[in-house]
Amino acid sequence: MTVAIRTILEQAGQEFMSYGLYVGKNHTADGIAFLGGYGDEPSSHWLEIVPACDHQPGASIVVGVTRQADLPGQLSEIPQISHTSRHLRVSYSYYKGVPAPLTNGGLNEHGVAVRDIWSTSRAELIDMTPGDQAGPNYSDLARIVLERAKTAREGVDLIAGLIGSHGYSSYGGNSHIIADSSEAWVVIEFAGGRKLWVAERLNENAIRASRPGFIGEIPAAPDGDFLYPVHFMDLAFEKGWFDPQAGKPFNVNAIYGDGKGPWDGVKWIEAEMLARARRPQKIGLADMFWAVRTETLTGDTAGYGQVVALIDPPHSALRMMWHAPIGALAAPFMPVYLGATTVPEEYRQHRYLTAGEDSRFVDLRHAEGGQPQSLSIVPQGTEATRSAVHLFKRLLYLMMQDHPKFLPEVTAAWEGVENRLIDLDSTISKTAGILLNAGQAQLAQACLDYFTTTELLAGLRLGEQLATGMEARIRTSTGFSPSPKPLSAKQIW
């Protein structure tokens, strides 16, 4: 790979890397661990409830990247398992040429939550990546963990086994946080085509932010808190990057990563959350919303927001993910239950920001004339509705016209919505739980469907009302900024 291409990849990674935050249960008000974060991708995003599915013997799935990816490779097939789990996830349509649809993770019926976060490998590893690389890519790994893992540790083992058996298709290095109610793991996957990965356990006392994914010093042999393949240190020794005779521990970030240690934004948010954990009330759900929303870390690059309370309810249908359709600076966190069966069309995939839609039509004329690629991949009925992503993006850009004035107003509105929903969630969970205990699964499903749909649409209406009012105020006062330089709040990263 040329120096110019590598520089472009490194710069792109610094722009779009995502953010994950894990808080162990010893730091929280209710003794419940949390996992939150967002994805940094510029393409369209949509919410999905994916049902459990049985698969025929011999079934397979396609994984990897194509020749068109920023780091090219080849697609391959790996075996599918007989049964995949029900899960919630956010999908998106483009990143670095990796085949769509993509996902950074979500929550499955076993209570395993996943977040994907960029973590660059050192330049030499990126240069070593073969042009015919094969095996699961970062999105494949996140999706497969959601489909198959019953615990966080099992998710680590799945990633390790897949890389060991099939390889890893990298765009320059990546990481995942995988969590359940007991523990979490940071897993870093490296470029270079040498099947390198490493995992660190996060216990109940951990507060860990990833942006990028980070692991520091590791022991000379795997143990209960650190896992890696037997050949993990060999390459570093061969290349002269690590001398085991020097008496220094193996520092993953310094040897295989960017060598920068924790970034400033990571240090800032970890210190802020530790300070909140030391209060008598410790950390609650509202604190997690704040940590994913704060304008110090969140802006237009945040494609969506997620927060998961890592609990083990009596029924998997009662597991729930708090979802913001864009960066939570300009959108509320709204509850989506795993036991719901549908989401409103407004929150599904729309043409807005979907890769390739600029050359397609919602019309059969060209498609029936021998140009099937001209037909939009978005159903006409869905496109006939408002796009939640577009609506809240508009609100974000309105807010930024005068963020010192508008940001506090919008934040107060979202916090009011979320406080109401936190209280209401308890009632809905109890109601659905009573129905499930009584064997009334269909009634419980109807309850969760109604609540999820009603609140997602209510959030959309409020966002639209805020945008309408804000537009009127801007037009009658300062007017819109004509500058090509976007206005925004100051961010650390």
C-alpha positions in Angstrom: 0.0 0.0 0.0 1.3 3.5 -0.8 1.9 6.1 1.9 -0.8 8.3 0.3 -3.4 5.6 0.5 -2.5 4.7 4.1 -2.6 8.4 5.1 -6.1 8.7 3.6 -7.3 5.6 5.5 -5.8 6.9 8.8 -7.4 10.3 8.4 -10.7 8.8 7.5 -10.6 6.5 10.5 -10.0 9.5 12.8 -13.1 11.2 11.4 -15.4 8.1 11.7 -14.6 5.8 14.6 -17.7 5.5 16.8 -17.8 5.7 20.6 -18.6 3.1 23.3 -18.9 3.5 27.0 -19.2 0.7 29.6 -20.1 1.3 33.3 -19.8 -1.6 35.7 -22.6 -2.3 38.1 -20.7 -1.3 41.2 -20.9 2.3 40.0 -24.6 2.5 39.4 -27.6 3.4 41.5 -29.5 0.1 40.9 -26.5 -2.2 40.6 -27.1 -2.5 36.9 -24.2 -2.3 34.3 -24.7 -0.1 31.2 -23.3 -0.1 27.7 -23.9 3.0 25.5 -22.4 4.8 22.5 -23.0 5.7 18.9 -21.8 4.9 15.4 -19.8 7.4 13.4 -20.9 6.8 9.8 -22.2 9.4 7.3 -24.7 7.1 5.5 -28.3 6.3 6.3 -29.3 4.5 9.5 -32.4 2.6 10.4 -33.7 0.5 13.3 -34.4 -3.2 13.0 -36.0 -5.9 15.1 -34.6 -9.1 13.7 -36.5 -12.3 14.6 -35.0 -15.6 15.7 -34.5 -17.9 12.8 -34.0 -21.6 12.1 -31.6 -22.6 9.3 -31.3 -25.7 7.1 -28.3 -28.0 7.6 -25.5 -27.0 5.4 -26.6 -23.3 5.2 -23.9 -20.7 4.9 -23.5 -16.9 5.1 -21.4 -14.6 3.0 -18.8 -12.5 4.8 -15.8 -10.2 4.0 -15.2 -7.4 1.7 -15.0 -6.9 -2.1 -12.4 -5.5 -4.4 -14.1 -2.1 -4.1 -13.4 -1.8 -0.4 -10.8 0.7 0.8 -8.7 -2.2 1.8 -9.8 -4.7 -0.9 -10.4 -8.4 -0.4 -12.7 -11.2 -1.4 -16.1 -12.4 -0.2 -16.3 -16.0 1.2 -18.9 -18.3 2.7 -18.8 -19.6 6.3 -21.2 -22.1 7.9 -24.4 -20.8 9.4 -25.6 -22.3 12.7 -29.0 -24.1 13.0 -30.6 -21.3 15.0 -29.9 -17.5 15.3 -31.2 -15.3 18.1 -33.7 -12.5 18.1 -32.0 -9.1 18.4 -32.3 -5.4 18.0 -29.8 -3.5 15.9 -29.2 -0.3 13.9 -28.1 -0.9 10.3 -26.5 1.5 7.8 -25.8 1.6 4.2 -22.1 2.5 3.6 -18.7 2.5 5.2 -15.3 2.3 3.4 -16.7 0.2 0.6 -17.7 -2.7 2.9 -20.8 -4.5 1.6 -24.0 -3.3 3.0 -26.1 -3.5 5.1 -23.8 -2.9 8.0 -24.2 -2.8 11.8 -22.2 -1.8 14.8 -24.2 -4.0 17.1 -27.2 -3.9 19.4 -28.9 -6.2 21.9 -30.0 -9.9 21.7 -32.5 -12.1 23.5 -29.8 -13.5 25.8 -28.9 -10.0 27.1 -25.6 -9.7 25.1 -25.0 -6.2 23.9 -22.4 -5.2 21.3 -20.7 -1.9 20.3 -18.3 -1.6 17.4 -15.5 1.0 17.6 -12.7 1.8 15.2 -9.2 1.0 16.5 -6.4 1.6 14.0 -3.5 -0.9 13.7 0.0 0.4 13.3 1.0 1.5 9.8 3.1 -1.5 9.1 0.2 -3.9 9.8 -2.0 -1.9 7.5 0.7 -2.1 4.8 0.9 -5.9 5.4 -2.8 -6.5 4.7 -3.1 -8.8 1.7 -5.1 -7.6 -1.3 -7.0 -10.9 -1.3 -7.9 -10.8 2.5 -10.9 -12.9 3.4 -13.0 -13.7 6.5 -15.6 -11.8 8.5 -15.4 -8.0 8.5 -16.1 -5.8 11.6 -19.9 -5.7 10.9 -20.0 -9.4 10.2 -18.5 -10.0 13.7 -20.9 -7.7 15.4 -23.9 -9.3 13.7 -22.7 -12.9 14.3 -22.2 -12.2 18.0 -25.8 -10.8 18.2 -27.1 -13.9 16.4 -25.1 -16.5 18.3 -23.7 -15.4 21.7 -25.4 -16.2 25.0 -22.8 -14.5 27.1 -20.2 -11.7 26.6 -17.4 -14.3 27.0 -19.0 -16.5 24.4 -19.0 -13.5 22.1 -15.2 -13.1 22.6 -14.8 -16.8 21.8 -16.9 -16.5 18.7 -14.7 -13.7 17.4 -11.6 -15.6 18.2 -12.8 -18.8 16.6 -14.0 -17.0 13.4 -10.8 -15.2 12.9 -8.8 -18.4 13.7 -10.8 -20.5 11.2 -11.7 -18.0 8.5 -9.4 -15.0 8.8 -10.4 -11.3 9.2 -11.2 -8.7 6.6 -9.9 -5.4 7.9 -10.2 -1.8 6.8 -7.3 -0.9 9.0 -8.2 -2.3 12.5 -11.3 -2.3 14.7 -12.6 -3.2 18.1 -15.8 -4.3 19.9 -17.2 -4.0 23.4 -19.3 -7.0 24.2 -21.3 -7.0 27.5 -23.8 -8.9 29.5 -25.2 -8.4 33.0 -22.1 -9.8 34.6 -19.1 -8.5 32.7 -17.8 -6.9 29.5 -14.9 -7.4 27.2 -13.0 -5.1 24.9 -11.9 -7.1 21.8 -9.4 -5.5 19.3 -9.0 -7.0 15.8 -5.8 -6.0 13.9 -5.0 -5.5 10.2 -2.2 -7.4 8.6 -3.7 -10.7 7.7 -2.0 -12.5 10.6 -5.2 -13.4 12.6 -4.2 -11.1 15.4 -6.7 -10.2 18.1 -6.7 -9.4 21.9 -9.4 -9.1 24.5 -9.5 -7.5 28.0 -12.2 -8.2 30.6 -14.0 -5.3 32.2 -15.4 -6.2 35.7 -18.1 -4.7 37.9 -15.7 -1.8 38.9 -14.9 -0.7 35.4 -15.6 2.5 33.7 -14.2 2.2 30.2 -14.7 4.5 27.1 -13.5 3.4 23.7 -12.7 5.9 20.9 -10.6 4.4 19.6 -10.7 0.9 21.1 -7.8 0.6 23.5 -5.9 -2.1 25.4 -2.6 -1.3 27.2 -0.3 -3.7 29.0 -1.1 -7.4 28.9 0.5 -10.3 30.8 3.0 -12.6 29.2 0.4 -15.4 29.0 -3.4 -15.3 28.7 -5.3 -15.3 32.0 -8.8 -14.7 33.3 -8.7 -11.0 32.3 -6.7 -11.0 29.1 -7.1 -13.4 26.1 -5.1 -13.6 22.8 -3.9 -16.3 20.4 -0.7 -18.2 21.1 1.1 -16.4 18.2 0.0 -12.9 19.3 3.4 -11.6 20.3 5.4 -13.5 17.7 5.0 -11.0 14.9 6.1 -8.1 17.1 9.2 -10.1 18.1 10.0 -11.0 14.4 9.6 -7.3 13.3 11.7 -6.0 16.2 8.7 -4.1 17.7 9.0 -6.0 21.0 12.0 -7.5 22.9 10.9 -9.9 25.6 14.4 -9.8 27.1 14.0 -6.1 27.8 11.9 -6.8 30.9 9.0 -4.6 29.9 5.4 -5.8 29.5 3.8 -6.0 26.1 1.8 -2.8 25.6 -0.8 -3.6 22.9 -1.5 0.1 22.0 2.2 1.0 21.8 3.2 -2.1 19.7 0.2 -2.9 17.5 -2.0 0.3 17.8 -1.6 4.0 17.2 0.8 4.4 20.2 -1.1 7.4 21.5 -2.6 5.8 24.6 -6.1 6.9 25.7 -7.2 9.9 23.7 -8.3 13.2 25.4 -12.0 12.6 24.9 -11.7 9.2 26.5 -9.8 10.5 29.5 -12.4 13.3 29.9 -15.5 11.2 29.8 -14.0 8.5 32.1 -13.2 11.2 34.6 -16.6 12.7 34.4 -18.3 9.4 34.9 -16.0 8.4 37.8 -17.0 11.7 39.5 -20.7 10.9 39.0 -20.1 7.4 40.4 -18.6 8.9 43.6 -21.9 10.8 44.3 -24.3 9.2 46.8 -26.7 8.5 44.0 -24.0 7.0 41.8 -24.7 6.6 38.0 -28.2 6.2 36.6 -29.8 5.9 33.2 -30.0 9.7 32.8 -26.2 9.9 33.3 -25.7 7.4 30.5 -28.0 9.5 28.3 -25.9 12.6 29.1 -22.6 10.7 28.4 -23.8 9.8 24.9 -25.4 13.1 24.2 -22.9 15.7 25.6 -22.0 18.3 22.9 -18.3 17.8 24.1 -18.3 14.4 22.3 -21.4 14.3 20.1 -22.2 16.2 16.8 -23.1 15.5 13.2 -20.8 12.5 12.8 -22.8 10.5 15.4 -25.2 8.5 13.2 -27.4 7.4 16.1 -27.3 6.8 19.8 -27.8 3.6 21.9 -27.9 2.9 25.7 -28.6 -0.6 27.1 -29.3 -1.3 30.7 -27.7 -4.8 31.1 -30.4 -6.5 33.1 -31.8 -10.1 33.2 -35.7 -9.7 33.2 -37.8 -12.8 33.7 -38.7 -12.8 30.0 -36.4 -12.0 27.1 -39.3 -9.9 25.5 -38.7 -7.4 28.2 -35.1 -6.6 27.2 -34.9 -3.1 25.9 -32.6 -0.7 24.0 -32.9 3.0 24.3 -32.5 4.4 20.8 -31.8 7.8 19.3 -32.2 7.9 15.5 -29.3 10.4 15.1 -26.7 11.7 17.5 -28.6 12.3 20.7 -27.7 15.9 20.8 -30.7 16.5 18.6 -32.9 13.5 19.3 -34.4 11.8 22.4 -33.6 8.3 23.6 -36.7 6.3 23.2 -37.3 2.7 24.4 -37.6 -0.2 22.0 -38.5 -3.6 23.4 -37.1 -6.8 22.1 -40.6 -8.3 22.4 -42.0 -5.7 19.9 -42.4 -7.0 16.4 -42.3 -3.8 14.3 -41.1 -0.3 14.2 -42.8 2.6 12.4 -41.9 3.2 8.8 -40.4 6.5 9.8 -37.6 4.7 11.6 -36.9 2.2 8.8 -34.5 2.7 5.9 -35.2 5.8 3.7 -33.4 7.1 0.7 -32.0 10.0 2.6 -28.2 9.4 2.9 -28.5 5.8 1.5 -25.5 5.0 -0.6 -26.4 4.7 -4.3 -29.9 6.1 -4.1 -28.9 9.3 -6.0 -29.0 7.3 -9.3 -32.1 5.3 -8.6 -35.9 5.9 -9.0 -39.0 4.8 -7.1 -40.4 3.8 -10.5 -40.4 0.6 -12.6 -40.0 2.3 -16.1 -36.2 1.9 -16.3 -36.1 -1.3 -14.3 -38.5 -3.1 -16.6 -36.5 -1.8 -19.5 -33.5 -3.8 -18.6 -31.9 -1.6 -15.9 -32.9 -3.3 -12.6 -30.1 -1.3 -10.8 -32.1 1.8 -11.4 -34.8 0.8 -9.0 -34.6 2.1 -5.4 -34.0 -0.4 -2.7 -36.4 1.4 -0.4 -40.0 0.4 -0.6 -42.3 3.2 -1.9 -44.6 2.9 1.1 -41.7 3.6 3.5 -40.4 6.5 1.4 -43.9 8.0 1.5 -43.4 8.6 5.2 -41.2 11.1 7.0 -37.6 10.0 7.6 -36.8 10.2 11.3 -33.1 10.6 10.4 -33.8 13.5 8.1 -36.2 15.2 10.5 -33.8 15.1 13.4 -30.8 16.0 11.3 -32.7 19.1 10.2 -33.3 19.9 13.9 -29.6 19.5 14.6 -28.7 22.0 11.8 -31.3 24.5 13.1 -29.9 24.1 16.6 -26.3 24.8 15.4 -27.4 28.2 13.9 -27.3 29.4 17.5 -26.3 26.5 19.7 -25.7 28.6 22.9 -29.4 29.5 22.8 -31.0 26.5 21.3 -29.0 23.6 22.7 -30.1 24.1 26.3 -33.7 24.3 25.2 -33.6 21.1 23.2 -31.7 19.3 25.8 -34.3 20.2 28.4 -37.0 19.0 26.1 -35.3 15.6 25.6 -34.6 15.2 29.3 -38.2 15.8 30.1 -39.3 13.2 27.5 -36.8 10.7 28.8 -37.7 11.2 32.5 -41.3 10.5 31.6 -40.4 7.4 29.6 -38.2 6.0 32.4 -41.2 6.1 34.7 -43.5 4.8 32.1 -41.1 2.0 31.1 -41.5 0.5 34.6 -45.3 0.4 34.2 -45.1 -1.1 30.7 -42.6 -3.8 31.8 -44.7 -4.8 34.7 -47.9 -5.0 32.6 -46.2 -7.0 29.9 -44.6 -9.2 32.5 -47.9 -10.0 34.1 -49.4 -10.9 30.7 -46.4 -13.2 29.9 -46.6 -14.9 33.3 -50.3 -15.6 32.5 -49.4 -17.2 29.2 -50.8 -14.3 27.2 -47.9 -13.8 24.9 -49.9 -12.2 22.1 -51.4 -9.6 24.4 -48.0 -8.8 25.8 -46.6 -8.4 22.3 -49.5 -6.1 21.4 -48.8 -4.0 24.5 -45.1 -3.7 23.7 -45.8 -3.0 20.0 -48.2 -0.2 20.9 -45.9 1.4 23.5 -42.8 1.2 21.2 -44.7 2.6 18.2 -46.6 5.3 20.1 -43.5 6.7 21.8 -41.3 6.6 18.6 -43.9 8.6 16.8 -44.5 10.9 19.7 -40.7 11.7 19.7 -40.9 12.4 16.0 -43.8 14.8 16.4 -42.0 16.7 19.1 -38.9 17.0 17.0 -40.9 18.3 14.2 -42.6 20.9 16.4 -39.3 22.0 17.8 -37.8 22.4 14.3 -40.8 24.4 13.1 -40.6 26.8 16.0 -36.8 27.1 15.8 -37.0 27.9 12.0 -39.5 30.7 12.6 -37.4 32.2 15.3 -34.3 32.1 13.2 -36.1 33.7 10.1 -37.4 36.5 12.2 -34.1 37.3 14.0 -30.6 36.6 12.7 -31.5 34.6 9.5 -29.6 31.5 8.4 -25.8 31.6 8.3 -24.6 31.8 4.6 -21.1 30.6 5.6 -19.9 27.3 4.0 -18.2 26.6 7.3 -20.6 24.7 9.6 -21.4 26.0 13.0 -21.1 23.6 15.9 -20.4 23.3 19.6 -16.7 22.7 20.6 -15.8 19.0 20.8 -12.8 17.3 22.2 -12.5 14.8 19.3 
